Amino acid sequence: MDRRTFLLSLAASPLLMQCQSRNNQAFGGQLLGPDHVAGHALTKGEFPPYSQTRRNRVVIVGGGISGLSAAWYLQSQGMHDFVLLELEDNTGGNARSGHNRISAYPWGAHYLPIPNHENHMLKQFLAETGAIVSGHHTHKPTYHERYLCFAPQERLFIHGQWQEGLRPHHGLSKNELTEIEAFEQQMHTFRLARGKDGKPAFSIPLIESSQDPQWLALDRLSMTDYLYQQGWQGQALHWYVNYACRDDYGMPASQISAWAGIHYFAARRGEAANAELDQVLTWPQGNAWLAEQLASKSLAQIQSRQLVHAISQEKHGITVDAQDLNSRQTTRWQADHVIYAAPAHVLPFVLRQHSDLTQSAANVLHAPWLVANISLSDASILQGNLPAAWDNVIYDHPGLGYVVANHQTLQQPSESVITYYHALAQADSVRARRELYSESWQSLQQSITRDLQTAHPMLEEAITRMDIWRWGHAMTFPKPGFLTDHHRLRLNQQHDRLHIAHTDAAGISIFEEAFAQGVRAASSCLYQRTKMKKPR
Ligand SMILES: Cc1cc2nc3c(=O)[nH]c(=O)nc-3n(C[C@H](O)[C@H](O)[C@H](O)COP(=O)(O)OP(=O)(O)OC[C@H]3O[C@@H](n4cnc5c(N)ncnc54)[C@H](O)[C@@H]3O)c2cc1C
């Protein structure tokens, strides 16, 4: 069977596998991922001609956080004449989720830090959902206790035992501790720093950051080079910073812009009346909860299982052709504006014009990720010298650790679902993706189990199921020079009636950037619509 046939069969019927654990208990699982059949259909480009037409003022292509945020913003401005076309069965994109008898669980994004005070639109949305209970205009809103991560939030397995928090300290030498302290001091200074333009040196969304050349110069070197430039060479600090880059950007610090690496530590200043600094918002299903809230007012406008395969700018409008994956029929939508909220690497297959734009889209690189949801018959095996936290990381290991999906429950659970994350971070992301797709469920589950057994020797005996999701194009990452990269800047421009809204255009893949992308694109549709309607 060649690779293509293999992928097609994989997507058509997810593989149900069985594994025999050491105590002879079998556990099964599925190998899952985005719709590859549709992906291959796009590359072949053989679709039936359209058999019907529809008209909406705005068509949103893609129902991840960016597309859903655009829909939310249009609704909030009283504009309901739009349709959102999503390829998969459900919206959410890489903030999607699953559930089983024990718990809901994330397949991708799983938390949102407390937003910065100046991120008014995001706080307004959170207030609407009830996540902010009161004071969303103030510096310290009150958040819903249920959504603030319960203690303990984080622990790190290092030198044979668990310590509180992810910043390493247990078993480190005095020099290593001093270095980490100096790094933290420097990040604190950056957090307070402002540029000559009066803006914060590092902000979220990143477009709100200062344009002062003093700070932008950091984009020219890698985060690893920045650490060496400061004279910081210790293994513990390098692990910590590397972990942060892999966790947020899916790539090691050597591949990440120093500006972006510092952004991770210095851009978050959000405070709450009832939360610790650094406490995050989380839900059993992860950020799928936020996706559900964004979608809730647009259920009538959302159409799933719609594969968009052509976008074309016409003299008096713009058209979108989408194949319904159930009926196999193609519908042509005629619109005033299209918000393209699908990933950049798909754009060259659907856009009929703008060769410069498709060239820029094809230039976006993506880091591949692996996520596994592991059901455990006995949650107590996660206990060590410290109780299980929400986020649990193993020092100097290939994976990024796991979050406990049912951490936000009021009673101590007897069973558990843990969500394991692994950014397959390598300099060569294309090769890493190829390798990911060449692995079987059996070999992936074995390496995941081995990775976690260092901290949990009894893990294998407790596993009742392991489902594994392969994200080939999980997220873009901010390489050195990404701030001035003309390809990325071009994606952020408006192209006649086409507006791009995706984290691929932001350059950093986090919820806040996706939200800002969607709101910006939707507001430029509204603005242009108003302008076009002005009497001549
Ligand atoms: C494993 C993982 C963990 C993460 N953890 C976090 C986290 O904890 N916190 C955080 O803030 N961020 C996290 N992120 C990043 C976050 O999930 C993203 O930044 C955000 O969800 C991206 O949203 P988006 O809408 O820009 O893109 P996407 O999620 O890529 O959405 C694009 C949508 O377009 C659809 N689509 C594609 N092609 C077509 C087509 N031809 N026709 C119609 N529809 C199409 C897709 O199905 C998809 O729904 C994580 C990401 C991953 C992969």
The ligand as a Gaussian input file, in Angstrom:
#p B3LYP/6-31G(d) Opt

LIG

0 1
 C       -2.007000      20.716000      20.163000
 C       -2.323000      22.175000      20.290000
 C       -2.419000      22.758000      21.554000
 C       -2.720000      24.121000      21.675000
 N       -2.872000      24.672000      22.917000
 C       -3.258000      25.959000      23.037000
 C       -3.616000      26.499000      24.305000
 O       -3.621000      25.788000      25.309000
 N       -3.989000      27.811000      24.373000
 C       -4.052000      28.598000      23.252000
 O       -4.390000      29.790000      23.364000
 N       -3.763000      28.097000      22.038000
 C       -3.382000      26.804000      21.898000
 N       -3.159000      26.278000      20.669000
 C       -3.313000      27.155000      19.502000
 C       -4.788000      27.437000      19.196000
 O       -5.494000      26.227000      19.171000
 C       -4.886000      28.142000      17.859000
 O       -4.158000      29.338000      17.900000
 C       -6.284000      28.504000      17.398000
 O       -7.250000      27.589000      17.796000
 C       -6.231000      28.624000      15.876000
 O       -7.480000      28.976000      15.374000
 P       -7.657000      29.361000      13.842000
 O       -9.103000      29.597000      13.623000
 O       -6.725000      30.463000      13.483000
 O       -7.187000      28.087000      13.006000
 P       -7.700000      26.587000      12.870000
 O       -7.932000      26.014000      14.190000
 O       -6.672000      25.972000      11.976000
 O       -9.079000      26.667000      12.087000
 C       -9.186000      26.577000      10.686000
 C      -10.509000      25.914000      10.323000
 O      -10.633000      25.899000       8.896000
 C      -11.207000      24.648000       8.508000
 N      -10.874000      24.388000       7.101000
 C       -9.673000      24.021000       6.585000
 N       -9.771000      23.888000       5.246000
 C      -11.052000      24.173000       4.903000
 C      -11.762000      24.193000       3.668000
 N      -11.157000      23.932000       2.501000
 N      -13.080000      24.490000       3.692000
 C      -13.717000      24.786000       4.861000
 N      -13.075000      24.788000       6.067000
 C      -11.767000      24.490000       6.073000
 C      -10.563000      23.663000       9.483000
 O      -11.284000      22.457000       9.546000
 C      -10.593000      24.460000      10.778000
 O      -11.786000      24.259000      11.495000
 C       -2.882000      24.914000      20.516000
 C       -2.787000      24.326000      19.248000
 C       -2.523000      22.970000      19.131000
 C       -2.451000      22.356000      17.767000

